[in-house]
Amino acid sequence: MNSAILVLGLLIYGATQLYAGWVGIAHQLGTGWATAAVVLMLCRFSLPMTIGSFFCAMNVWHWHWAAALAFSAPGLAIMLLAVPGAFASLLLRVRPKPRVTPPIRSELIDIGTIQASEYNATSLSTDQVHRIQRLEATFRDAEGGSLGRWIDNFSRDANPENELRLWEHMANVYSTFVSSRPMLTALQRKEAFGLLVLRSMSPSGEVRRRRETSHLSEEDCHALMSSF
């Protein structure tokens, strides 16, 4: 029963579309072209009749163009309606996924475990050597290394200029801190120097939380970290 109703509906729709195709072409171009369209349809080329039914629905029956399209070419109408969704799906597929950057983890290390890198051919300029001499003089009472070792360490760096600028900043912070506290002991100066080295590699909060020695007061430690 349902199949019979479906077949009947298709027959009525086909006949109506055939009639609309004839009327639409005749209205637009004349009966001669309409007859030619029928002949082409009998040769299994139904596109002209489809176009004619569209013009009939829109220009003769005064339907909205979307309704006329749905009537004349329901398959084409469904395709047109599906295009936006398909295009959006394609964009979602080709759009690069956001890059997830893993969180940066900082870890304090024991200065005593740091080993010198293999010597490279980096040559220091005369100005850089003079700057290293000033650094050695600034940190002499806290670090205790010889000038030759300072120069050797900077010579091993692939980019000694960047490293020099960092140490000069540390020297300025250290000099300001020490000059404002003339009563600091040797142990306190050594701790201040060690904290600055650690601060150059870790956030200040992490350095204060993990520091092992306590020759400096919390107030002095906070002042040192805040000045870095």
Stockholm file with secondary structure:
# STOCKHOLM 1.0

chainA/1-228         MNSAILVLGLLIYGATQLYAGWVGIAHQLGTGWATAAVVLMLCRFSLPMTIGSFFCAMNVWHWHWAAALAFSAPGLAIMLLAVPGAFASLLLRVRPKPRVTPPIRSELIDIGTIQASEYNATSLSTDQVHRIQRLEATFRDAEGGSLGRWIDNFSRDANPENELRLWEHMANVYSTFVSSRPMLTALQRKEAFGLLVLRSMSPSGEVRRRRETSHLSEEDCHALMSSF
#=GR chainA/1-228 SS CHHHHHHHHHHHHHHHHHHHHHHHHHHHTCHHHHHHHHHHHHTTCCHHHHHHHHHIIIIISCCCHHHHHHHHCHHHHHHHHHHHHHHHHHHHHHSCCCCCCCCCCCCCCCGGGCCCCCCCCCCCCHHHHHHHHHHHHHSHHHHCCCHHHHHHHHHTSSSHHHHHHHHHHHHHHHHHHHHTCTTCCHHHHHHHHHHHHHHTTSCHHHHHHHCCCCSSCHHHHHHHHHHC
#=GC SS_cons         CHHHHHHHHHHHHHHHHHHHHHHHHHHHTCHHHHHHHHHHHHTTCCHHHHHHHHHIIIIISCCCHHHHHHHHCHHHHHHHHHHHHHHHHHHHHHSCCCCCCCCCCCCCCCGGGCCCCCCCCCCCCHHHHHHHHHHHHHSHHHHCCCHHHHHHHHHTSSSHHHHHHHHHHHHHHHHHHHHTCTTCCHHHHHHHHHHHHHHTTSCHHHHHHHCCCCSSCHHHHHHHHHHC
//
